[in-house]
Amino acid sequence: MPKAPDGPRRRGVLRPLGAWCARHFVLVIVAWLVALVGIQVLQRAYGGDYSDNFTLPGTQSQRGSEVVTAHEPKAGGYSSQVVLHDARPLTGFGDQIADAVGALRKLPDVLTVQSPLPPPGRPPTPPPPGTPNVGPLSTDGRTAYLTVRFSVPPSTLDPDYLNGVDRAVQPLRSAGVQVEYGGPLGERARPRPDDRVSEAIGFGVAVLVLLAGFGSVLAAGVPLLTALIGVICGLGVLGLIAAAFTFATVSPTLATMIGLGVGIDYALFLITRHRQNIMDGIDPVTAATTRLTNHLTDDVLPRAVRGTDAHGYVTGATAAQVDFLDIVAARLPLIIAVVVGLAFLIILIVFRGVLVAVKAAVLNVLSIAASYGVVVAVFQWGWGGPALGVSGTVPIESYVPMMMFAIIFGLSMDCEIFLLSRVHEAWLRTGDAEASVAHALEITARVITCAALIMVSVFAAFIVSDTVVVKMLGLGLAVSVLIDATVVRLLLVPAVLTLLGRSAWWTPRWLDRLLPQLSPEGTADAP
């Protein structure tokens, strides 16, 4: 028989809190309903707006922007393009282009407007021989763009502002010229994405999976209801925090996607354990441009100002994105190391097995690495992109790997602890390592499968979103959960534990004495 850890188990606060909530369930339900209504009222009264405008204090792109704003305001700002195309040379529409330029300059928050045409009487300047044409007017003269610089990010402009832009370019459209908006102005003109279809699909699949898994309308409804309340409260709190901090416009969609999937998943684990406790007789109350920018920052500008007191900066949206990418890339290894290290330590403290902790950390990273590969293949290499509504190749957003790692690792550890708890219980009771793994797999496989189906369905439903970042996260999270719940959790983990046998739960005596005594579910005699 395995030796139980020495010393008393430390009593945590969660078990007494859960027992108190169970005894006073009416009060707890009323408190949550009051919180739900109160948060919504506060959010409507004091909530902030979501914005894609952000700053990176201390970076060279931000310092460059501040220098430009202080000394030449009209040269800074936020640029967008008004793209023109016609079957005939656009030089024949000089009057209409001039009228559009003049009307755009009169709009609020417009700093400058650059016409693509040369001054009257002067022919377009061709590019040097052997070099591509990168000017605002194409070589055949049939495509061009106006560069409009705004004093504020176009994404923050009122939707009615586009009506003024439409009126300014109306002479060109009346003449038959095709006019489209590019850059941030084009993003502002794009219809706001409606993710209600994704949410409905994920919620509907969750209902079917829970009904099939529990065979009870009440037991299936509780995870859905608690997840829905959690999402609504979370969105309200997010709106309140947005009054003080900047959150991207995609934040509510990501919060809904993660909240539904994770909320249902956690509730499913709790209800399953609750039902198991009842069955056992226990009282229930008791997650090319970059290189150019770096070349300008590291090589071109230093050479240009060498020997002078001047300082050179590369600023603008692209430079800010490169700085943000550099910050994320520099901190991602540290984040991964800290999270994996803490997970290893927690598993070691709770289950008292060095090899179990190593196995958990390695296999959880495996599912994350596999999901990274799928996201790169689909979006960066273009494999199957058109089937998901992605035309061509798309670069991976810089913060997507970090978000995927945080979310996926958390979900993987939840499933890991859920499975290991049952294995450890059987091991302490019987001392038979192989039989303990088989017993734990028998009683947890259906729950893990149901939880995975729900999360995969919720995450995959967001692949139909029109926002590319949401597509990336939806696909990456869905693939990772699928791999983790099948290949890792129900195949590799049991296989590795069976091969390790008794050695899986080995811990040196000196280390066992140093580690605190913790139980994942508290002591059995807790009130």
N, C-alpha and C positions, 0 to 999 in steps of 0.2 A: 504494500500500500504506500502511496506517496506521502511524504511528510508535510503536514500542514504548516504554514508559515508561523514562526514564533511571534509571540506578543499579541496583544489585543488589536482587533481591527479598529481603525479610526472611524468614528461615526460622522458621516457627512451631513449636510443640511438639506440635500434634495429629498431623501426619503421622508424625513419628518414634514417637509413642505408638501410633498405629494400626499401624505396621510392626512394632513390638515385640510388640503383642498378637497380630498375625497369625502371627509366628514362634513365639510361645509360647502357642498357642491352647489347649492342654490345661490349662496352668496358669491361664489367664484363666477358662476355663469352671469349673474346680474352685473358683477363688476366688469367683466369683459364686454358685455353689451353697452354699459355706460362708457367704457373706454373707447369702444368702437364709434359710438355717436359723438362723444366729446372730441376725439381726434379729428373726425371729419369736419366738425364745426370749426375747430381751431385752424385746420388746414385751409378751409375756404376763406376764413377771415384774415389769417396772417401768413399763409403759405407763400413760398417764393416761386419763381419761374425757373425752368430748366434752360440751360444755355450751353452751346458748344464753344463759347468764348472763354479761354483760360490763359493764364500767364505762368511763366516759369521764372520766378525771381532768381537773379544771380547768373542766369545763362547768357551766353554771348548774344543770342538772338534777341533776348529781351533788352539787354543794354543797347544794342544797335537800334531797336525800335524807339527807345527813349531818346537816343541822340537825334534820330531823324525827326521825331515829334517836336523836340525842343528847338531845332535849328532850321528845319525845312518841312513844316507840317504837311504841305501838299504833296511832298514826295513819299510820305509814309502812308498810313491808313491800310485799308483792306481792299485788295483788288479783285475784280470779277470781270468777266468778258461778256460782251454782246456779240454773238457770232452771226455773220451774214453769209448768205450763199444765193447765187442765181446762175442760171444757164448762160447769161451774158456777162461780160466784164463789168465789175462793180464800179469802174471808173465812170461809167455812163450814168450812175446814180449819185453824182457828186452833190447835187443840191439836196436830195433827200437825206444823204448821210450827214451833211452839214446841219440840216434842220434837226436831225435826231441828236447830234452832238450838242447843239445849243440847248435843246430841251432837257437833255439829261443833266447838263451842268446846272440847270436851275432847280433841280430837285433837292430837297433837304438832305443833309449829311453827305452830299457828293463833294469831294475835294477837286478832282480833275477828271476829264474825259479826253482820251487820246484817239484821234481819228486814224483809221488805217491808210487813208489816202494822202499822197504828197500834196504840198501847196499847189493851188491852181497854176497851170502852165508848166509845171515841172513833172517830167515822167517819173514813174516808180524807179527807185534805185535797185538794180539787180544785185544779187549776192555775188561775192567774189567767185571766180571759176573754181569748180571742184568742191564747193561748200554748200550745204543744204540751206534752203531758204527758211529762216526762222523769224522773219518779220511778220507784221500783222496782215500783210496782203500776200496771198498765194502767188506762185509764179504765173499761173494762167489768169490771174485777176478775178476769178469767180468766187473765191472764198476769202473772207477777211474777218477781223474781229476788232471791236472797239474795247479799249481798256478803261474801265470805270473804277476809280478809287474812292472808297467810302471812309468817313471818319469813324464809323462804328462797324462792327461785324455785320454783314448783310443778314446773317441768320437771326439777329436780334431785331430786325426791322419788323414793323407791323405788317400783317398780311395785305392790308390795303395799299401799302407802299408800292406793290407790284402794279397796281392799277396806273399809277403815275408813270412807271417805266413803260408800260404798254402804250400809254398815250404818247410818250416821247418818241417811240420807234414806229408809231402808226404810219407816218409818211412812207417809210420803207416797205411796210407790209402792203399798203395800198398800191404801191408800185409793183407788187408781185415778188419782192425779195423775201426769201425765207429768213426769219429772225428767231434765234434761240438764245437762251441765257446759259452761261457756263460758270464754273467756279462756285463760290458760296452763294451767289445770286441765283444760280441754277438750282442749288439745293433748296433755297428758300421758295422757289417757284414750284418745286415738286410737291404733289399732294401729300399731306401728312399720312404716314403709314397707319393702316388700321389692322392691329394685331388681334382683334376680337375673334377672328376666325381661328387663329392658332390657339388662343386660350380655350375656345369652345371645344376644339378637337381634343386637346389634351385633357380637359375636364371630362369630356364624354368617355374617352377611353379609360380614364381612371375609374369612372363609375362602373363600367362593365367588368374591369379586372377585379375590383373590390367585391362586387356582387358574386363573381365566380369564385373568388378566393375565400370569402367568409360565408356565403350562402345566407346572409342576413342583411336586410335593408338597413336596420339600425347600425349594425357593426360597420357596414360599408359607408354609411352616411356620416359617421363621426369624423373620420379622417378628412373627408371632403369639406365638411363644415368648419373644422378647426383650421385647415389650410386656407380656406377662403377668408375667414376672419383674420388670420395672421397676415395674409396678403393685403387686405384692405387697410388694416391698421398700419402695416409697414409702409404702404404707399402714402398714407396720411403723414406719418412721421417723416418720411423722406421729403415730402413737400414742405413741411415745417423747417427741416434742416436746410432745405434749398434756399430759404430766406437769408441764411447767413453764409452758406458755402455754395460754390459753383458745382452743379451736377450736369452731366451731358444730357441731351434730349433723349437719348436712348435708355437712360437710367430706369424709368418706370417700366419699360418693356422687359429689361433684364431682371428687375426686381420681381415682376409678376412670374416670369418663367422659372426663376430659381425658387421663389416662394411657394408656388404650387407644387413643383416636383419634390423639393426637400420637405415641405410641410406635410404633404401626404405620406411621404416616406417615413418620417419620424413618428407620425401618429400610427402608422401601420405597425411599426416595431413595438410601440408601447401597448397597443391593443392586443397584439399577438402574445406578448409576455403576460399581459393581464389575463387573457383567456387561459394561458398555460398555468398560471398561478391558481386560477379557479379549478382547472382540471386536476391540479395537484393537491387541492384541498386547502389552499392558502387564502385567507380572507383578503379581498382586494383593497380593503381600506387600510390594512396593515402596510467644405470647396477650387540704279543709274543716277535717282535724284539725291539720295543720301551721299553717294560718292562725290557728286558735283559739289554739294554743299560743304562736305568735309574738305574737299580740295580747295575751295575758296577760302574756308576758315583757316586751314592749317598751312597752305602753301602760297596761294595767290596774294591774299591781303597782307600777310607778314612781309612778303617781298616788296609789295607796293609801298609800304610805309617804313621800310627799313631805313635807318639813319635819320628819322624824323621823330618828333614828339607825338605824332598822330597815332590814333588807334583805329583799326579796321574791324568792322562787324558785318556779319551776314545776318540779315533780319528778314522778317516776313513769315508767312504761314509755313512754308516748306522748312525754313531754318528752325522754327520753333518745334515742328514735328520731329526733326532730326535730333534736336537737343532732348526732347522728351524720350525718343527711342534710346538715346545713349544712356539716359538716367535709368530707364527701365532695364535695359540690358546689363548695366553695371550692378544693379541691385537684385536682379532675378536669382543669380547663383546663391547669394546670401539668404534670400527668402527661402529658397528650396532647402538649403542646408539647415536653417533654423527649424523649419516646419518638420522636415524628416527627422531631425534630431530629437525634437520634442515628442513626436509620435513614437519614436523608438523608446524614449524614456518612459512615456506613459504606459506603453504595452509591457515594458519590463517591470515597472512598479506594480501594475495590477495583476499580471499573470506569472510573474517570477520565473521567466524563461528567457535566457539570452538569445537562443536560436529562434524562438518564437518572435521576439521583437525584431531581429534581423530579417527574418522571413517576411514579416508584415511590411516593413519599410521598403524592401526590394520589390515585392510583388505589387504594392500600390503604385510605385513609380513606373512599373511596367505598363499598367493600363493607361497611365497618363501619356507615356511615350508613344504608345500605339495610337492614341487619339490625336496627338500632335501630327503624326505621320499622315493620318487620314485628312486632316484639315489642310496640310500642305499640298497633298496630292490633288485634292478637289479644287482649292482656290488658287494656289500658287502655280501648280502644274496644269490645271484645267481638266483633270480627269473627271468626267461625268458632270462638269459644271453646268452645261446647258440644261440637263435634266433637273437641276435644282434652281433654275432661273438665274444662273450666273453666266454671262457671255464673256468669253475670253478668260485671261488669267487676272487674278486680283491679288495684290500684296496683302500679307497678313497684318492686321492692325497691331501696333506695337504692344498694346496692353492686353491683347487676347490671350497669349500664352500664360501671363501671370494670373489672370482671372481664372482661366481654365484650371491651372494648377491648384489654386486655392480652393475652388469649389470641388473639383474631382477628388483631391486628396482627402478633404473632409468627408465626402460621401463614402469613399472607399474605406476609411478608417471606421466609419459607423458600421458598415457591413462586417468588417473584420472583427470588431469587438463583439458584435451580436453573435457571430459564429463562434469565436474563441470562448466566449462566456459559457456557451453550452458544452463545448469540448472540455473546458477546464473543470466545470462542475462534475461531468461524468468521470474525468480522470481522478479527481480527488475522492470520488465515491467508490470507484472500482479498481483503480490502479492499472487498468488495461488500456494502453494507448490507442491501439488499433480499433477496439470496440468503442472507445470514447468518440473517436472521429466519426465512425459510422452512425452512432446514435445522434450526435449533434447534427450531422448532415440530414438525417432523416427528419428531425423536427424543425429544421430551419430552412430547408431547401425551398419549400413552397412559399414561405414568407419572403425570402430573398428574391425569388423569381417574380412574385407579385409586385414587390416594391420596385424591382428593376423595370418591369413592363410599364408601370405607371410613370416612372421618371423618364424612360426612353420615349414614351408616347408624348409626354408633356414637352420635353426638350425638342423632339423631332418635329412637333407641330409648329414650332417657330422657324423651321427652315423655309416655310412659305412666306415669311416676312419679306417686305421690300427693302429692308435695311440690311446691308451686307454684313455688318458686325453682328447683328442678331442671328443671321444665317450661320456665320462662323461658330458662334457660341452654341447655338442650337445643335448643329451637326457634331461639333466636338464633344459636347456633354453627352449627347445621346449615344455616340459610338463608345465613349469611355465607359459609361454605365453598362452598356451591353457587354463589352469585353470583360469588365470587372465582375459582373454578376454571373457570367457563364464560364469563360476560360479561367479566370483567376479564382473567383470565390468558390465555385462549385467543382472545379477540377484541380487547379494547381495547389490551392491551399490544403485541401484534404490529402492530396498525394504527397506533398512535402511533409505534412504532419505525420502521416503514416510511415514514411521513410525515416523520419527522425526518431520516431518511437519515444521512449522514455527520455532521451537526451533533449527533446524539445523543451522540456520543463526544467532543465538543469540551470542552476544559478550557483556560483561560488558562495561558500558560506560567508566569507568576509563581505561580499557584496550584498547578500541577503540581509545581513545585520545593518548595513548602512541604509538600505532602502526603506522608506516609510511603508506602513501596512495600510493598504487601501482596498476597498471592495467596490466593484462597479455598481452594485445595487444596495450597498449599505449592509448592516447586520440584520440577521433574521429576527432578532428580538427587539428591533427598534420599534418605538411606539407608532 
